[in-house]
Amino acid sequence: TINLGTEGGGGVTRVGNNGLFMVGAHVAHDCIVGDNIVMATNSALGGHVEVEDNVIFGGFSAIHQFSKAGKYSFIGAGAMVISNVIPFGTVMGNRAYLAGLNLVGLKRANFNREDIHSLRNAYKLLFSSVDEDILGERVQQAEEEFGKTPLVKDLLSFIKSIDKRGICLPQQN
């Protein structure tokens, strides 16, 4: 199902091109959904969710209202997402946690090998600890070290733009 936009949300629910919406997939009111999206069986988007291009939702996954899924992210089957999902990230679990980068998706999309390598290094720098208090410092450091790489620029721009919902972080050991 795809719901209409509401007056309070601008009156628009927008779905991009080339999407695959399997049986039971649900797009709630006022969502903005990009191109080349796959929503597997019974996956669901809450109201006002933004989904960038080339995102894959596993079966029975759900994303909380007012959250955002960054481009080329992968939402694992059964994941219950209550925060924003970084571009190129893979999340899984209930409550969803960041499980790594969507390297399979990046390779399938034919991204440059060196760019993927820089993204991996930036990811390691950013998420080597789950201390949100120093994430801002790490963003600045990643920008200095890897900021010329387009994939890293996209990742850092997304992180800087996040709101009160925060981002999915790796599991604490």
N, CA, C and O of each residue as an XYZ file, in Angstrom:
692
protein
N       0.836     -1.183      0.000
C       0.000      0.000      0.000
C       0.878      1.244      0.000
O       1.961      1.263      0.586
N       0.395      2.259     -0.658
C       1.048      3.568     -0.653
C      -0.018      4.582     -0.269
O      -1.026      4.727     -0.961
N       0.208      5.279      0.831
C      -0.780      6.229      1.335
C      -0.549      7.624      0.790
O       0.573      8.010      0.464
N      -1.631      8.366      0.700
C      -1.568      9.762      0.280
C      -0.878     10.607      1.338
O      -0.818     10.236      2.510
N      -0.359     11.750      0.903
C       0.192     12.706      1.853
C      -0.916     13.355      2.658
O      -2.070     13.393      2.230
N      -0.559     13.865      3.824
C      -1.531     14.540      4.678
C      -1.330     16.045      4.613
O      -0.279     16.526      4.188
N      -2.337     16.772      5.034
C      -2.253     18.231      5.050
C      -1.077     18.697      5.912
O      -0.349     19.615      5.536
N      -0.900     18.060      7.065
C       0.178     18.432      7.973
C       1.564     18.110      7.457
O       2.550     18.646      7.965
N       1.661     17.252      6.465
C       2.958     16.851      5.919
C       3.215     17.380      4.531
O       4.091     16.878      3.827
N       2.467     18.385      4.127
C       2.668     18.950      2.797
C       1.800     18.330      1.723
O       1.823     18.780      0.577
N       1.035     17.308      2.066
C       0.096     16.727      1.120
C       0.703     15.845      0.050
O       0.034     15.521     -0.932
N       1.980     15.442      0.219
C       2.633     14.679     -0.848
C       3.304     13.428     -0.290
O       4.061     13.488      0.680
N       3.015     12.310     -0.914
C       3.809     11.094     -0.772
C       4.414     10.880     -2.151
O       3.685     10.784     -3.138
N       5.728     10.806     -2.231
C       6.405     10.718     -3.533
C       7.204      9.421     -3.617
O       7.977      9.095     -2.716
N       7.007      8.690     -4.709
C       7.728      7.446     -4.951
C       8.459      7.584     -6.276
O       7.861      7.941     -7.292
N       9.769      7.297     -6.260
C      10.600      7.438     -7.453
C      10.358      6.337     -8.476
O       9.392      5.579     -8.383
N      11.242      6.268     -9.437
C      11.146      5.324    -10.550
C      11.852      4.009    -10.228
O      12.731      3.942     -9.369
N      11.435      2.964    -10.951
C      12.139      1.691    -10.952
C      12.095      0.955     -9.619
O      12.993      0.163     -9.333
N      11.095      1.189     -8.810
C      11.003      0.517     -7.515
C      10.348     -0.842     -7.633
O       9.525     -1.074     -8.518
N      10.719     -1.737     -6.735
C      10.087     -3.045     -6.636
C       9.454     -3.134     -5.256
O      10.150     -3.132     -4.241
N       8.131     -3.212     -5.228
C       7.377     -3.267     -3.980
C       6.666     -4.616     -3.935
O       5.672     -4.820     -4.632
N       7.171     -5.526     -3.125
C       6.619     -6.875     -3.056
C       5.342     -6.890     -2.220
O       4.961     -5.880     -1.628
N       4.691     -8.043     -2.182
C       3.406     -8.179     -1.512
C       3.499     -7.691     -0.064
O       4.426     -8.037      0.668
N       2.525     -6.887      0.321
C       2.440     -6.400      1.691
C       3.356     -5.237      2.025
O       3.337     -4.758      3.158
N       4.160     -4.764      1.072
C       5.024     -3.606      1.346
C       4.138     -2.387      1.606
O       3.100     -2.218      0.965
N       4.551     -1.547      2.544
C       3.726     -0.412      2.961
C       4.545      0.870      2.993
O       5.592      0.934      3.638
N       4.059      1.889      2.292
C       4.639      3.232      2.318
C       3.590      4.135      2.949
O       2.530      4.361      2.364
N       3.879      4.652      4.139
C       2.909      5.474      4.867
C       2.840      6.884      4.279
O       3.554      7.209      3.330
N       1.987      7.696      4.847
C       1.748      9.064      4.399
C       3.011      9.920      4.460
O       3.843      9.767      5.354
N       3.132     10.817      3.492
C       4.163     11.854      3.467
C       5.584     11.315      3.342
O       6.537     12.006      3.702
N       5.744     10.094      2.839
C       7.081      9.548      2.613
C       7.645     10.070      1.297
O       6.905     10.359      0.356
N       8.946     10.183      1.252
C       9.665     10.517      0.024
C      10.572      9.331     -0.262
O      11.505      9.060      0.494
N      10.301      8.623     -1.351
C      11.017      7.396     -1.684
C      11.753      7.609     -3.002
O      11.161      8.043     -3.990
N      13.044      7.302     -3.010
C      13.881      7.522     -4.186
C      13.699      6.474     -5.264
O      12.743      5.698     -5.249
N      14.629      6.465     -6.194
C      14.626      5.541     -7.328
C      15.308      4.217     -6.955
O      16.120      4.154     -6.032
N      14.955      3.169     -7.699
C      15.613      1.861     -7.602
C      15.541      1.263     -6.197
O      16.523      0.716     -5.695
N      14.393      1.372     -5.584
C      14.175      0.859     -4.233
C      13.614     -0.553     -4.326
O      12.809     -0.850     -5.210
N      14.038     -1.421     -3.416
C      13.433     -2.742     -3.281
C      12.860     -2.833     -1.877
O      13.577     -2.694     -0.886
N      11.563     -3.066     -1.808
C      10.898     -3.317     -0.528
C      10.355     -4.739     -0.576
O       9.371     -5.020     -1.259
N      11.014     -5.630      0.160
C      10.617     -7.034      0.165
C       9.305     -7.217      0.932
O       8.767     -6.271      1.509
N       8.819     -8.425      0.925
C       7.529     -8.779      1.505
C       7.340     -8.221      2.913
O       8.172     -8.416      3.800
N       6.213     -7.517      3.091
C       5.785     -6.989      4.387
C       6.764     -6.014      5.034
O       6.761     -5.865      6.256
N       7.591     -5.355      4.248
C       8.421     -4.280      4.809
C       7.564     -3.021      4.884
O       6.610     -2.864      4.121
N       7.911     -2.120      5.810
C       7.036     -0.969      6.048
C       7.831      0.290      6.364
O       8.851      0.252      7.051
N       7.330      1.409      5.837
C       7.872      2.732      6.148
C       6.829      3.483      6.951
O       5.672      3.564      6.538
N       7.221      4.037      8.101
C       6.324      4.885      8.874
C       6.132      6.218      8.170
O       6.791      6.491      7.167
N       5.244      7.041      8.682
C       4.974      8.342      8.073
C       6.191      9.253      8.049
O       7.013      9.240      8.965
N       6.292     10.039      6.992
C       7.324     11.069      6.838
C       8.738     10.500      6.698
O       9.710     11.227      6.905
N       8.873      9.232      6.357
C      10.193      8.627      6.171
C      10.758      9.073      4.830
O      10.029      9.176      3.844
N      12.061      9.336      4.800
C      12.762      9.650      3.556
C      13.686      8.490      3.217
O      14.468      8.042      4.056
N      13.591      8.007      1.982
C      14.433      6.919      1.512
C      15.169      7.422      0.276
O      14.549      7.765     -0.730
N      16.499      7.462      0.362
C      17.285      7.899     -0.783
C      17.334      6.778     -1.821
O      16.745      5.719     -1.608
N      18.017      6.994     -2.926
C      18.067      6.041     -4.035
C      18.804      4.746     -3.666
O      19.701      4.736     -2.823
N      18.396      3.656     -4.328
C      19.094      2.373     -4.296
C      19.147      1.722     -2.915
O      20.156      1.122     -2.546
N      18.074      1.841     -2.165
C      17.991      1.223     -0.838
C      17.220     -0.089     -0.957
O      16.249     -0.185     -1.707
N      17.664     -1.096     -0.208
C      16.991     -2.392     -0.187
C      16.485     -2.661      1.227
O      17.233     -2.565      2.199
N      15.197     -3.001      1.321
C      14.566     -3.366      2.589
C      14.290     -4.859      2.574
O      13.581     -5.347      1.693
N      14.836     -5.590      3.530
C      14.554     -7.008      3.662
C      13.127     -7.236      4.135
O      12.480     -6.323      4.648
N      12.649     -8.442      3.961
C      11.292     -8.787      4.367
C      11.038     -8.535      5.841
O      11.908     -8.762      6.682
N       9.849     -8.070      6.143
C       9.390     -7.832      7.515
C      10.228     -6.788      8.261
O      10.243     -6.771      9.491
N      10.916     -5.929      7.530
C      11.646     -4.827      8.174
C      10.718     -3.619      8.264
O       9.740     -3.513      7.523
N      11.038     -2.722      9.175
C      10.230     -1.514      9.338
C      11.137     -0.368      9.758
O      12.153     -0.569     10.423
N      10.748      0.841      9.355
C      11.511      2.027      9.719
C      10.556      3.037     10.359
O       9.485      3.325      9.824
N      10.955      3.557     11.492
C      10.149      4.452     12.329
C       9.851      5.757     11.604
O      10.642      6.212     10.778
N       8.706      6.355     11.916
C       8.325      7.635     11.308
C       9.422      8.683     11.510
O      10.145      8.663     12.506
N       9.527      9.585     10.556
C      10.471     10.706     10.561
C      11.934     10.267     10.489
O      12.825     11.071     10.764
N      12.200      9.017     10.128
C      13.574      8.546      9.967
C      13.974      8.645      8.504
O      13.152      8.932      7.634
N      15.249      8.401      8.254
C      15.780      8.508      6.901
C      16.730      7.341      6.639
O      17.517      6.962      7.506
N      16.645      6.773      5.430
C      17.564      5.724      4.998
C      18.420      6.284      3.872
O      17.904      6.664      2.821
N      19.724      6.333      4.093
C      20.653      6.890      3.116
C      20.838      5.992      1.909
O      20.548      4.797      1.952
N      21.324      6.585      0.836
C      21.459      5.854     -0.426
C      22.355      4.629     -0.293
O      23.317      4.614      0.475
N      22.009      3.609     -1.061
C      22.717      2.332     -1.102
C      22.774      1.637      0.253
O      23.641      0.791      0.473
N      21.869      1.976      1.161
C      21.848      1.257      2.436
C      21.061     -0.039      2.270
O      20.285     -0.203      1.329
N      21.280     -0.937      3.194
C      20.622     -2.233      3.189
C      20.020     -2.458      4.568
O      20.721     -2.449      5.580
N      18.709     -2.660      4.585
C      17.978     -2.886      5.825
C      17.685     -4.382      5.899
O      16.885     -4.895      5.118
N      18.319     -5.076      6.824
C      18.196     -6.529      6.909
C      16.784     -6.988      7.223
O      15.983     -6.243      7.787
N      16.492     -8.221      6.853
C      15.173     -8.802      7.110
C      14.855     -8.745      8.597
O      15.681     -9.103      9.436
N      13.653     -8.295      8.910
C      13.190     -8.234     10.288
C      13.740     -7.082     11.105
O      13.442     -6.976     12.295
N      14.536     -6.216     10.495
C      15.116     -5.086     11.235
C      14.025     -4.102     11.630
O      13.135     -3.799     10.835
N      14.095     -3.612     12.841
C      13.198     -2.573     13.342
C      14.046     -1.319     13.541
O      14.766     -1.194     14.531
N      13.950     -0.400     12.592
C      14.826      0.771     12.540
C      14.146      1.942     13.244
O      13.053      2.352     12.851
N      14.787      2.485     14.284
C      14.213      3.621     15.011
C      15.057      4.884     14.858
O      14.710      5.931     15.403
N      16.163      4.792     14.121
C      17.045      5.939     13.896
C      17.321      6.045     12.405
O      16.802      5.258     11.613
N      18.135      7.011     12.026
C      18.511      7.172     10.628
C      19.582      6.151     10.252
O      20.427      5.791     11.072
N      19.534      5.690      9.006
C      20.496      4.714      8.501
C      21.449      5.444      7.561
O      21.019      6.082      6.600
N      22.750      5.344      7.847
C      23.736      6.066      7.035
C      23.752      5.545      5.603
O      23.416      4.386      5.361
N      24.143      6.403      4.642
C      24.337      5.924      3.279
C      25.376      4.801      3.276
O      26.350      4.852      4.028
N      25.173      3.813      2.453
C      26.094      2.698      2.242
C      26.169      1.750      3.441
O      26.995      0.837      3.452
N      25.317      1.956      4.449
C      25.363      1.131      5.649
C      24.427     -0.055      5.570
O      23.470     -0.061      4.794
N      24.713     -1.058      6.380
C      23.854     -2.217      6.553
C      23.403     -2.241      8.005
O      24.224     -2.165      8.919
N      22.097     -2.347      8.215
C      21.578     -2.452      9.577
C      20.789     -3.740      9.723
O      20.249     -4.272      8.753
N      20.731     -4.228     10.955
C      19.988     -5.452     11.240
C      19.575     -5.450     12.699
O      20.136     -4.713     13.511
N      18.608     -6.263     13.026
C      18.217     -6.459     14.413
C      17.023     -5.645     14.853
O      16.539     -4.760     14.148
N      16.562     -5.983     16.059
C      15.431     -5.296     16.683
C      15.904     -4.809     18.049
O      15.968     -5.606     18.984
N      16.198     -3.674     18.179
C      16.377     -2.386     17.542
C      17.582     -2.436     16.609
O      18.643     -2.951     16.961
N      17.392     -1.898     15.435
C      18.418     -2.024     14.401
C      19.719     -1.368     14.832
O      19.732     -0.282     15.412
N      20.803     -2.054     14.533
C      22.143     -1.526     14.774
C      22.931     -1.580     13.469
O      22.614     -2.353     12.565
N      23.943     -0.759     13.394
C      24.794     -0.685     12.218
C      25.717     -1.895     12.216
O      26.518     -2.072     13.135
N      25.608     -2.727     11.187
C      26.371     -3.970     11.118
C      27.571     -3.867     10.188
O      28.347     -4.817     10.082
N      27.738     -2.743      9.517
C      28.855     -2.571      8.593
C      28.418     -1.809      7.364
O      27.364     -1.175      7.334
N      29.261     -1.891      6.349
C      28.961     -1.245      5.072
C      28.321     -2.246      4.120
O      28.555     -3.450      4.224
N      27.521     -1.747      3.200
C      26.881     -2.564      2.176
C      27.877     -2.756      1.025
O      27.686     -2.223     -0.069
N      28.933     -3.518      1.287
C      29.996     -3.691      0.295
C      29.504     -4.411     -0.953
O      29.946     -4.104     -2.060
N      28.598     -5.360     -0.787
C      28.047     -6.064     -1.950
C      27.324     -5.069     -2.857
O      27.520     -5.084     -4.072
N      26.498     -4.212     -2.280
C      25.781     -3.208     -3.066
C      26.714     -2.226     -3.749
O      26.481     -1.838     -4.894
N      27.773     -1.821     -3.052
C      28.742     -0.887     -3.637
C      29.461     -1.522     -4.821
O      29.666     -0.871     -5.846
N      29.842     -2.787     -4.685
C      30.532     -3.483     -5.782
C      29.587     -3.708     -6.960
O      29.981     -3.538     -8.113
N      28.348     -4.088     -6.675
C      27.370     -4.297     -7.749
C      27.092     -3.008     -8.514
O      26.794     -3.034     -9.708
N      27.194     -1.875     -7.809
C      26.945     -0.574     -8.443
C      28.188     -0.048     -9.157
O      28.184      1.059     -9.694
N      29.241     -0.846     -9.157
C      30.491     -0.512     -9.861
C      31.158      0.755     -9.357
O      31.711      1.524    -10.143
N      31.109      0.977     -8.043
C      31.862      2.097     -7.492
C      33.351      1.784     -7.589
O      33.768      0.627     -7.545
N      34.127      2.830     -7.720
C      35.572      2.732     -7.833
C      36.150      2.030     -6.604
O      35.760      2.330     -5.476
N      37.059      1.115     -6.820
C      37.664      0.333     -5.734
C      38.363      1.222     -4.707
O      38.249      0.987     -3.503
N      39.079      2.231     -5.172
C      39.785      3.139     -4.259
C      38.796      3.942     -3.412
O      39.038      4.197     -2.233
N      37.677      4.338     -4.031
C      36.652      5.073     -3.282
C      36.041      4.192     -2.188
O      35.800      4.655     -1.074
N      35.794      2.926     -2.513
C      35.264      1.993     -1.512
C      36.272      1.815     -0.381
O      35.897      1.766      0.790
N      37.550      1.720     -0.734
C      38.599      1.572      0.280
C      38.631      2.790      1.211
O      38.742      2.640      2.428
N      38.534      3.986      0.642
C      38.501      5.205      1.464
C      37.264      5.230      2.356
O      37.340      5.625      3.519
N      36.122      4.806      1.810
C      34.891      4.746      2.596
C      35.052      3.776      3.771
O      34.616      4.071      4.885
N      35.668      2.637      3.525
C      35.894      1.661      4.604
C      36.763      2.253      5.706
O      36.489      2.068      6.891
N      37.811      2.967      5.307
C      38.696      3.581      6.299
C      37.976      4.666      7.092
O      38.149      4.775      8.306
N      37.172      5.461      6.405
C      36.399      6.502      7.095
C      35.402      5.859      8.056
O      35.230      6.332      9.180
N      34.748      4.787      7.620
C      33.801      4.063      8.476
C      34.495      3.563      9.745
O      33.975      3.724     10.850
N      35.667      2.959      9.577
C      36.411      2.454     10.741
C      36.749      3.582     11.704
O      36.634      3.422     12.919
N      37.164      4.712     11.166
C      37.484      5.864     12.008
C      36.245      6.354     12.756
O      36.289      6.601     13.961
N      35.145      6.490     12.026
C      33.919      7.029     12.618
C      33.319      6.118     13.681
O      32.849      6.593     14.715
N      33.334      4.822     13.433
C      32.567      3.904     14.271
C      33.425      2.901     15.038
O      32.928      1.851     15.445
N      34.709      3.211     15.241
C      35.561      2.319     16.034
C      35.107      2.284     17.488
O      35.445      1.360     18.228
N      34.351      3.278     17.888
C      33.738      3.331     19.214
C      32.311      3.825     19.012
O      32.040      4.560     18.062
N      31.411      3.435     19.882
C      30.018      3.868     19.731
C      29.699      5.077     20.601
O      28.533      5.338     20.897
N      30.713      5.806     21.007
C      30.534      6.997     21.835
C      30.040      8.151     20.963
O      30.820      8.768     20.238
N      28.727      8.438     21.042
C      28.146      9.503     20.217
C      28.713     10.875     20.547
O      28.681     11.777     19.710
N      29.231     11.041     21.758
C      29.746     12.346     22.170
C      30.959     12.778     21.352
O      31.188     13.974     21.173
N      31.736     11.820     20.855
C      32.924     12.201     20.081
C      32.734     11.993     18.578
O      33.679     12.147     17.804
N      31.523     11.647     18.169
C      31.276     11.436     16.743
C      31.570     12.700     15.948
O      32.122     12.616     14.851
N      31.216     13.868     16.472
C      31.489     15.129     15.779
C      32.968     15.332     15.518
O      33.357     15.791     14.444
N      33.793     14.992     16.498
C      35.246     15.095     16.327
C      35.721     14.142     15.242
O      36.576     14.492     14.428
N      35.174     12.958     15.235
C      35.578     11.960     14.241
C      35.117     12.347     12.839
O      35.804     12.068     11.856
N      33.968     12.981     12.748
C      33.504     13.471     11.441
C      34.511     14.472     10.894
O      34.871     14.418      9.718
N      34.959     15.372     11.734
C      35.941     16.376     11.309
C      37.248     15.707     10.882
O      37.835     16.085      9.868
N      37.698     14.729     11.640
C      38.930     14.018     11.303
C      38.769     13.246      9.989
O      39.673     13.256      9.154
N      37.633     12.582      9.802
C      37.379     11.837      8.563
C      37.327     12.783      7.373
O      37.781     12.443      6.280
N      36.772     13.968      7.588
C      36.705     14.970      6.526
C      38.110     15.383      6.094
O      38.381     15.525      4.902
N      38.991     15.571      7.054
C      40.371     15.959      6.754
C      41.122     14.847      6.036
O      41.879     15.114      5.103
N      40.921     13.600      6.462
C      41.680     12.482      5.906
C      41.101     11.928      4.606
O      41.852     11.549      3.708
N      39.777     11.877      4.498
C      39.142     11.195      3.364
C      38.112     12.044      2.630
O      37.409     11.541      1.754
N      38.016     13.314      2.972
C      36.938     14.174      2.498
C      36.885     14.449      1.012
O      35.884     14.969      0.519
N      37.933     14.114      0.289
C      37.919     14.347     -1.163
C      37.215     13.219     -1.922
O      36.878     13.371     -3.096
N      37.000     12.107     -1.259
C      36.353     10.955     -1.883
C      34.838     11.171     -1.917
O      34.241     11.448     -0.877
N      34.202     11.051     -3.092
C      32.756     11.312     -3.196
C      31.897     10.484     -2.231
O      30.954     11.017     -1.646
N      32.203      9.207     -2.056
C      31.402      8.372     -1.156
C      31.515      8.862      0.285
O      30.527      8.887      1.019
N      32.715      9.246      0.681
C      32.925      9.739      2.048
C      32.234     11.085      2.229
O      31.646     11.347      3.278
N      32.303     11.939      1.210
C      31.596     13.233      1.275
C      30.110     13.016      1.535
O      29.514     13.679      2.384
N      29.516     12.072      0.789
C      28.085     11.776      0.954
C      27.784     11.273      2.365
O      26.801     11.687      2.980
N      28.628     10.386      2.872
C      28.431      9.841      4.212
C      28.512     10.940      5.266
O      27.649     11.031      6.139
N      29.541     11.768      5.186
C      29.739     12.816      6.191
C      28.650     13.878      6.117
O      28.195     14.379      7.146
N      28.236     14.218      4.910
C      27.154     15.192      4.736
C      25.867     14.679      5.391
O      25.155     15.438      6.049
N      25.578     13.408      5.210
C      24.395     12.790      5.813
C      24.484     12.854      7.338
O      23.527     13.253      8.002
N      25.622     12.465      7.886
C      25.783     12.449      9.345
C      25.619     13.853      9.917
O      24.995     14.031     10.963
N      26.178     14.848      9.232
C      26.080     16.228      9.728
C      24.645     16.749      9.687
O      24.287     17.647     10.449
N      23.830     16.189      8.805
C      22.459     16.690      8.642
C      21.448     16.003      9.559
O      20.271     16.363      9.547
N      21.879     15.032     10.344
C      20.911     14.275     11.147
C      20.269     15.125     12.225
O      20.832     16.112     12.700
N      19.072     14.702     12.591
C      18.286     15.431     13.583
C      18.276     14.675     14.904
O      19.177     13.886     15.191
N      17.272     14.920     15.680
C      17.168     14.320     17.010
C      17.023     12.802     17.004
O      17.239     12.164     18.035
N      16.665     12.213     15.873
C      16.515     10.748     15.821
C      17.864     10.049     15.891
O      17.922      8.868     16.233
N      18.947     10.745     15.577
C      20.271     10.127     15.613
C      20.465      9.145     14.475
O      19.661      9.086     13.545
N      21.536      8.377     14.556
C      21.815      7.361     13.542
C      21.966      6.008     14.219
O      22.291      5.915     15.403
N      21.720      4.960     13.439
C      21.976      3.613     13.936
C      23.480      3.476     14.138
O      24.268      3.820     13.256
N      23.867      2.977     15.290
C      25.275      2.794     15.633
C      25.583      1.307     15.750
O      24.670      0.496     15.907
N      26.870      0.937     15.674
C      27.224     -0.471     15.878
C      26.833     -0.943     17.276
O      26.698     -0.141     18.201
N      26.654     -2.246     17.413
C      26.342     -2.821     18.721
C      27.518     -2.627     19.661
O      28.676     -2.682     19.247
N      27.211     -2.401     20.923
C      28.267     -2.341     21.926
C      28.633     -3.757     22.327
O      27.766     -4.619     22.467
N      29.911     -3.987     22.508
C      30.364     -5.341     22.895
C      30.180     -5.585     24.364
O      30.506     -6.665     24.856
